[in-house]
Amino acid sequence: MKKILVSIIAFSLLSVSCSDFIEKEERGTQTLENYFQTAQECENYVNELTRRLLLPNDWYTLVAPRVTNEMATDDAWMGNTGQDNSAHRPCSQYIITPDNMGDMNSMYTAHYFTIQSANIGLEKMEASPISESQRNQYVGESLFVRAYCYYELVNNYGAVPLYTTSLGTGDLKLERSPVPAVYAQIEADLKESAARLENIPVNRSGRVNKWAAYALLARVSLFQEKWAEAKTYSNKVITEGPYSLETDFLNIWNVNNHNGVESILEAQSSSVQDKNLGSALPTLAGARGEDKKNFPSNDAADVLDGWGWCMPTSDLENAYLSENDVIRRRSTITKWGEPAYGDEVLNPTHKFSLNDNKSGRICRKYYIPIATRRSLDKQYEHLPLNIPLIRLAEMYLTRAEASYHVGGDALADINIIRARVKLDPKTGLAGPALLKQIYKERRLELAFEGLRLFDIRREKDPNTGKPVIESLMGPNGAFVQYNLNSTDPYETTNTREPQDKGINFNPAKHLLWPIPQIEIDLSGGLISQNPNY
């Protein structure tokens, strides 16, 4: 049967229901039966899969849930106190329910849409009349996409439906697969991805390569406490991969340094704004209430008025201060009235609306410099900032944590990371003190890069053996108590976002988000809910 293709992305929609379409011969129309006949068609399809995996130019579907996850940690407030916060509040304040999930609904739906698309492409490309090298490239990239979708699903929702073939309407009612089974599929996909991409050149900026597969294998091994495997894969990327640490930490998120020497995988953006190819993140999490009168130029072209979500906490700032970590602090946090780090001449006193900002701080990693703003057609939404998803520094920190558990020089690895930002090496640390320092280095190095919530859920307090998040959140949590007793002049004077952030955390349920109720209903009750929701 022929199915009309409206666009490549429509494959997954069309494929789920053969019986819903009237059979009709379509001459000169691309269909699932006559597509995938050339390398260009396969590449176009895989490009769309990768775009859907990351969707940096769409603020709502995936960017907002990832930012919301940051807000559920000790690193970030919701921040914007001048607008309705119903999309972010359920996670940030731990009042989420299956019927009130805010942003977390869209991630679940979007990833299964992409998984279905990946399954279709994988089946079709295996039979496509293209060269073996081309098949390996496109299949390898597609396997990575599917693995990444399941990685985010299992870490947000726990056990989820698992399928690796394209489905029709009669196949849609699937039960949840156990977490180990989902991880096993992620690992299998990544190993095959790496093997398929083994001989594909890696100097293809923005495309998935074998090192991205090995790096994600290192991450998911760490998350499962497979310490030996985490060490093996992270070490492989460090010692055999073509990457090196940026000499200047600020360059990692530099708008003029896309796909830099440290970057293993980035969500791509472009300054061609009329094509909607730029990132929505700098607008979603940019400073709210900028005014041209606050810039030396007094020029409206210098203003990029963001929406003000996901603002750094003073608790995170204090973590940098406790290490005298000037470079990473200033590269991660700009406080109201301070110069924007690296942009001191054109923005010597970065100011924004304190009435609309809970913390008086913004995330410097998401900042668009003034010179770049002046070159844009419009200072709004689609902006030229790539979003790093995996980078080499994470591999050093993964190897350090794995070495702590199975043996190796964990101190050497964290000191490599510290040396880059001109911090003295740590010496003499062992046991719980060393593990806590490894955790701290991950926080300082990777803040606002999508890992903090997953980290504090999985990391074990060496003194109690419980997840670190339990010592931070809840009525007696250290982060909650810090906020309740804080004297920070910004956070305590803007109480439109409650100061007791995290007080509603319940370890009996909040180590995962709930499954969206609509998904349970659509499954006819086959999908079960996470405990205590």
C-alpha positions in Angstrom: 0.0 0.0 0.0 1.2 3.5 -0.8 1.4 6.1 1.9 1.8 9.8 0.9 4.9 11.4 2.5 4.2 14.9 3.5 7.8 15.2 4.9 10.4 12.9 6.2 9.2 13.4 9.8 5.8 12.2 8.8 7.1 8.6 8.3 6.4 7.7 11.8 2.9 9.1 11.8 2.0 7.4 8.6 3.5 4.1 9.6 1.4 3.5 12.7 -1.8 2.7 10.9 -1.8 1.0 7.5 -5.6 0.4 7.7 -6.4 4.0 8.3 -5.4 5.0 4.7 -7.3 4.4 1.5 -5.2 2.4 -0.9 -4.4 4.5 -3.9 -1.6 4.5 -6.4 0.3 7.8 -6.2 2.4 8.5 -9.3 5.5 10.7 -8.8 5.0 10.7 -5.0 7.5 9.5 -2.5 6.3 6.7 -0.3 7.8 4.3 2.2 8.0 1.7 -0.6 10.0 3.9 -3.0 12.0 6.0 -0.6 15.5 5.1 0.8 16.6 4.3 -2.8 19.6 6.7 -2.7 22.3 7.7 -0.2 20.9 11.3 -0.3 17.4 10.1 0.7 18.9 8.0 3.6 21.0 10.9 4.7 18.1 13.3 4.7 16.1 10.9 6.8 18.9 10.5 9.3 19.5 14.2 9.5 15.9 14.6 10.5 16.2 11.9 13.1 19.1 13.7 14.7 17.3 17.0 14.6 14.3 15.4 16.3 16.6 13.9 18.9 17.9 17.3 19.9 15.4 19.9 18.6 17.4 22.9 19.8 15.4 25.3 17.6 12.1 24.2 19.3 11.9 25.7 22.8 9.0 23.6 24.1 9.3 19.9 23.1 12.8 18.9 24.4 14.6 22.1 25.5 12.0 23.1 28.1 11.9 19.6 29.8 15.7 19.5 30.0 15.8 23.0 31.5 13.0 22.0 33.8 15.1 19.1 35.1 17.8 21.6 36.0 15.2 23.5 38.0 14.5 20.4 40.1 18.1 20.5 41.4 20.1 22.6 43.8 21.6 24.4 40.8 18.6 26.4 39.5 15.5 28.2 40.5 12.6 28.5 38.0 13.8 32.1 38.0 11.1 34.0 36.1 8.8 35.5 38.6 6.9 37.7 36.2 5.1 35.0 34.1 2.9 32.0 34.6 5.2 29.1 35.7 2.7 26.2 35.4 4.9 24.4 32.9 7.9 24.3 35.2 6.4 24.3 38.7 5.4 20.7 39.0 9.0 19.4 38.7 10.8 22.4 40.3 8.6 22.3 43.4 8.1 18.5 43.5 4.3 18.7 43.2 4.2 16.7 39.9 1.3 14.3 39.4 0.5 12.1 36.4 -2.2 14.5 35.4 -0.1 17.6 36.0 3.4 17.0 34.6 4.1 20.4 33.0 7.0 20.1 30.5 7.7 16.4 31.2 4.7 15.3 29.1 6.3 16.4 25.8 9.7 14.6 26.3 7.9 11.2 26.7 5.8 11.7 23.5 8.6 13.2 21.4 11.1 10.5 22.1 8.7 7.7 21.2 7.9 9.6 18.0 11.6 9.5 17.2 12.0 5.9 18.3 9.3 4.8 15.9 10.9 6.9 13.1 14.3 5.4 13.8 12.8 1.8 13.7 11.3 2.5 10.3 14.5 3.9 9.0 16.6 1.1 10.3 14.4 -1.5 8.6 14.3 0.3 5.3 18.0 1.2 5.2 19.1 -2.3 5.7 17.4 -3.2 2.4 18.4 0.0 0.6 20.5 -0.3 -2.6 23.3 1.9 -1.2 26.9 1.0 -0.5 27.9 -0.9 2.6 29.8 2.1 3.9 26.9 4.4 3.4 24.6 1.8 5.1 26.9 1.6 8.1 27.0 5.4 8.4 23.2 5.9 8.4 22.4 2.8 10.4 25.1 3.7 13.0 23.8 7.2 13.4 20.2 6.0 13.7 21.1 3.4 16.4 22.7 6.2 18.4 19.5 8.3 18.1 17.4 5.4 19.4 19.8 4.7 22.2 19.8 8.4 23.3 16.1 8.6 23.3 15.9 5.5 25.6 18.7 6.9 27.8 16.6 10.0 28.5 13.4 8.0 28.9 14.8 5.5 31.4 16.4 8.2 33.5 13.3 10.3 33.7 10.6 7.7 33.9 12.3 4.4 34.9 10.8 1.3 33.2 9.3 2.2 29.9 7.9 0.4 26.9 10.7 -1.0 24.8 10.4 -1.8 21.1 12.9 -2.0 18.2 10.6 -2.6 15.2 8.1 -0.4 13.5 4.6 -0.7 15.0 1.2 -0.6 13.5 -2.0 0.4 15.4 -2.5 -3.2 16.6 0.9 -3.1 18.3 0.6 0.1 20.3 -0.5 -1.3 23.6 2.8 -2.2 25.2 3.7 -2.9 28.8 6.7 -1.3 30.5 10.0 -3.2 30.2 12.3 -3.4 33.3 15.0 -0.9 33.6 17.8 -3.4 33.1 16.2 -4.5 29.8 16.0 -0.9 28.6 19.7 -0.3 29.5 20.6 -3.6 27.8 19.0 -2.3 24.6 20.8 1.0 24.9 24.1 -0.7 25.3 23.4 -3.0 22.4 22.5 -0.1 20.1 25.5 1.9 21.1 27.9 -1.0 20.6 26.5 -1.7 17.2 26.5 2.0 16.4 30.2 2.3 17.3 31.0 -0.8 15.2 29.0 0.5 12.2 30.7 3.9 12.4 34.2 2.5 13.0 35.5 3.4 9.6 33.4 6.5 9.0 35.5 9.8 9.2 35.0 11.6 12.5 35.6 15.1 11.1 32.0 15.6 10.1 31.0 18.5 12.4 27.6 17.9 14.1 27.2 14.3 13.0 27.1 11.3 15.3 30.4 9.3 15.3 31.8 6.2 17.0 33.2 8.4 19.8 29.8 9.7 20.7 28.6 6.1 21.0 31.6 5.1 23.2 31.1 8.3 25.3 27.4 7.6 25.9 28.3 4.0 26.7 30.6 5.3 29.4 27.8 7.5 30.8 25.2 4.8 30.9 27.7 2.3 32.4 28.4 4.9 35.1 24.7 5.4 35.7 24.3 1.6 36.2 27.3 1.4 38.5 29.1 -0.8 36.0 32.3 0.7 37.1 34.7 -1.4 35.0 32.8 -0.7 31.8 32.5 3.0 32.6 36.3 3.1 33.1 37.0 1.2 29.9 34.8 3.3 27.6 35.8 6.7 29.1 39.4 5.7 28.9 39.0 4.7 25.3 37.5 8.1 24.4 40.2 9.9 26.3 43.2 8.0 25.0 42.1 7.0 21.5 39.7 9.7 20.5 40.6 12.9 18.6 39.5 15.3 21.4 41.4 17.5 23.8 40.3 19.8 26.6 39.7 23.4 25.6 42.5 25.5 27.0 40.0 28.2 27.9 36.9 26.9 29.7 34.8 29.8 28.4 35.3 28.5 24.8 33.2 25.4 25.5 30.0 27.4 25.1 31.4 30.1 22.8 29.1 31.1 19.9 32.2 31.4 17.7 33.6 28.0 18.6 30.9 25.5 17.5 32.1 21.9 17.6 35.3 22.7 19.3 38.2 20.4 20.2 36.5 19.2 23.4 33.1 18.6 21.9 32.0 15.0 21.2 28.4 15.9 20.3 26.6 19.2 20.1 23.1 20.2 19.1 23.7 22.4 16.1 22.5 25.9 15.5 22.9 28.6 12.8 22.8 32.4 12.6 20.5 32.1 9.5 17.5 33.2 11.5 14.9 33.3 8.7 15.3 29.5 8.4 14.6 28.9 12.1 17.9 26.9 12.5 19.2 28.7 15.6 18.8 27.6 19.2 15.8 28.5 21.4 17.8 28.0 24.6 19.4 31.4 24.9 16.0 33.0 24.7 14.2 30.5 27.1 17.0 30.9 29.7 18.3 34.4 28.9 18.1 37.4 31.2 14.6 38.8 31.4 14.1 42.5 31.4 17.2 43.8 29.7 17.0 47.5 28.7 19.1 49.4 26.3 19.8 52.1 28.8 21.8 49.5 30.8 24.3 49.2 28.0 27.1 51.7 27.2 25.8 51.9 23.7 22.2 52.7 24.6 21.4 50.8 21.5 18.4 48.5 21.2 20.5 46.2 19.0 22.4 45.2 22.1 19.3 44.0 23.9 18.4 40.3 23.9 15.4 40.1 26.2 15.1 36.5 27.3 12.3 34.7 29.1 14.3 34.3 32.3 13.8 30.6 33.1 16.4 28.4 34.9 18.4 30.9 37.0 21.4 29.8 39.0 21.1 29.5 42.8 23.4 31.2 45.3 24.0 27.7 46.6 25.7 26.8 43.3 27.6 30.0 43.4 28.8 29.2 46.9 30.1 25.8 45.7 32.4 27.7 43.3 33.4 30.2 45.9 34.3 27.4 48.3 37.0 26.2 45.8 38.0 29.7 44.8 36.9 28.6 41.4 36.8 32.0 39.6 36.9 30.8 36.0 34.2 28.2 36.1 32.0 30.5 38.4 32.2 33.4 36.0 31.8 31.1 33.0 28.7 29.7 34.5 27.1 32.5 36.5 26.7 36.2 35.9 25.3 38.1 38.9 23.3 41.3 38.4 25.5 44.3 37.7 28.7 42.3 37.2 30.4 42.3 33.8 29.6 39.5 31.5 32.7 37.3 31.6 34.6 37.5 28.3 32.3 40.5 27.2 33.4 43.0 29.8 34.0 45.9 27.3 30.6 45.8 25.6 28.7 44.6 28.7 30.5 45.9 31.7 27.5 45.8 34.0 25.0 43.2 32.9 21.6 44.3 34.3 18.2 42.9 34.0 14.9 43.0 35.8 15.3 41.9 39.5 11.5 42.0 39.9 11.3 39.2 37.3 14.4 37.2 38.4 14.3 35.2 41.6 18.1 34.9 42.1 19.6 38.0 40.5 21.8 35.6 38.5 21.8 34.3 34.9 23.5 31.3 33.3 26.6 32.6 31.5 26.8 29.4 29.4 23.6 30.4 27.6 24.7 34.0 27.0 24.9 35.6 23.6 27.7 38.2 23.4 26.9 41.8 22.4 29.0 41.6 19.1 27.0 38.6 18.0 23.7 40.3 18.9 24.6 43.2 16.7 25.1 40.8 13.7 21.6 39.2 14.0 18.6 40.0 12.0 16.5 39.8 15.2 17.4 39.5 18.9 14.9 36.8 19.6 14.6 33.0 19.7 16.6 31.2 17.0 20.1 32.1 18.0 23.6 30.8 17.0 24.5 28.9 20.2 25.3 25.2 19.9 24.3 23.1 22.9 27.1 20.7 24.0 25.6 17.3 25.0 28.8 15.2 25.5 32.3 16.6 26.0 35.7 15.3 26.9 35.8 16.7 30.5 32.9 14.4 31.4 34.9 11.4 30.3 37.7 12.4 32.7 35.2 12.7 35.5 33.6 9.4 34.6 37.0 7.7 34.6 37.7 9.3 38.0 34.5 8.0 39.6 34.9 4.6 38.1 38.5 4.5 39.3 37.4 5.3 42.8 35.4 2.1 42.8 37.6 -0.3 40.8 41.0 1.1 41.3 43.0 3.8 39.5 44.2 7.3 40.0 41.0 9.2 40.5 42.8 12.2 41.9 44.9 12.6 38.7 41.8 12.9 36.6 40.0 15.5 38.7 43.3 17.4 38.9 43.5 17.5 35.1 40.1 19.1 35.1 41.0 21.5 37.9 44.3 22.5 36.2 42.4 23.7 33.1 40.7 26.4 35.3 43.9 27.2 37.2 43.0 25.5 40.5 45.6 23.9 42.7 45.6 20.1 42.6 43.9 18.1 45.4 46.2 15.9 47.4 45.8 13.3 50.0 42.1 12.6 49.5 40.8 9.1 49.9 37.7 7.3 50.9 34.4 9.3 51.3 36.3 12.6 51.1 37.6 11.7 47.6 34.2 10.5 46.4 32.6 13.7 47.5 35.2 15.7 45.7 34.6 13.8 42.5 30.8 14.6 42.9 31.7 18.2 43.5 33.9 18.5 40.5 31.1 17.1 38.3 28.8 19.8 39.7 31.2 22.6 39.1 32.3 21.4 35.7 29.0 20.3 34.1 26.5 22.7 35.7 23.5 23.4 33.3 24.6 20.7 30.9 21.7 18.3 31.6 23.3 15.9 34.1 22.8 17.4 37.6 19.4 15.8 38.3 20.4 12.4 37.0 23.6 12.7 39.1 22.1 13.5 42.4 19.5 10.7 42.0 22.2 8.1 41.2 25.1 9.3 43.4 25.3 7.6 46.8 26.2 9.6 49.9 29.2 7.7 51.1 28.2 8.2 54.7 24.6 7.0 54.4 24.5 4.9 51.2 21.3 6.8 50.1 21.0 8.9 46.9 22.5 12.3 47.3 19.3 14.0 46.4 17.8 12.7 49.7 20.4 14.7 51.7 19.6 17.9 49.7 15.8 17.9 49.3 12.9 17.4 51.6 12.0 19.3 54.8 15.4 18.5 56.4 17.5 18.6 53.3 20.6 20.7 53.3 19.6 22.7 50.3 16.2 23.4 51.6 17.5 24.4 55.0 20.1 26.6 53.3 17.4 28.5 51.4 15.2 28.8 54.5 18.1 30.4 56.4 19.6 32.3 53.5 20.5 36.0 53.6 21.2 36.3 49.9 20.0 39.8 49.0 18.4 38.7 45.7 16.8 35.4 46.5 15.3 36.4 49.8 13.8 39.7 48.5 11.9 38.2 45.6 9.6 35.7 47.2 7.2 35.2 44.3 9.0 31.9 43.8 8.8 30.2 47.2 12.1 30.2 49.2 11.4 26.6 50.5 12.4 25.1 47.1 12.6 21.3 47.3 10.7 21.0 50.6 8.0 18.8 48.9 10.6 16.2 47.8 9.6 12.6 48.8 12.2 9.9 48.3 9.5 7.3 48.0 8.5 8.6 44.6 10.6 11.5 43.4 13.6 9.5 42.3 11.6 9.2 39.0 9.0 11.3 37.3 5.5 9.7 36.9 4.4 8.2 33.6 2.0 10.6 31.9 -1.5 9.5 32.8 -2.6 9.9 29.1 -0.1 7.2 28.2 -1.5 4.8 30.8 -5.0 5.6 29.5 -4.0 5.0 25.9 -2.5 1.6 26.8 -5.8 0.5 28.3 -4.1 0.2 31.7 -1.3 -2.1 30.5 1.3 0.6 31.4 1.6 0.8 35.2 2.4 3.9 37.2 5.6 4.6 39.1 5.3 4.0 42.9 3.3 6.4 45.1 2.0 8.6 42.3 
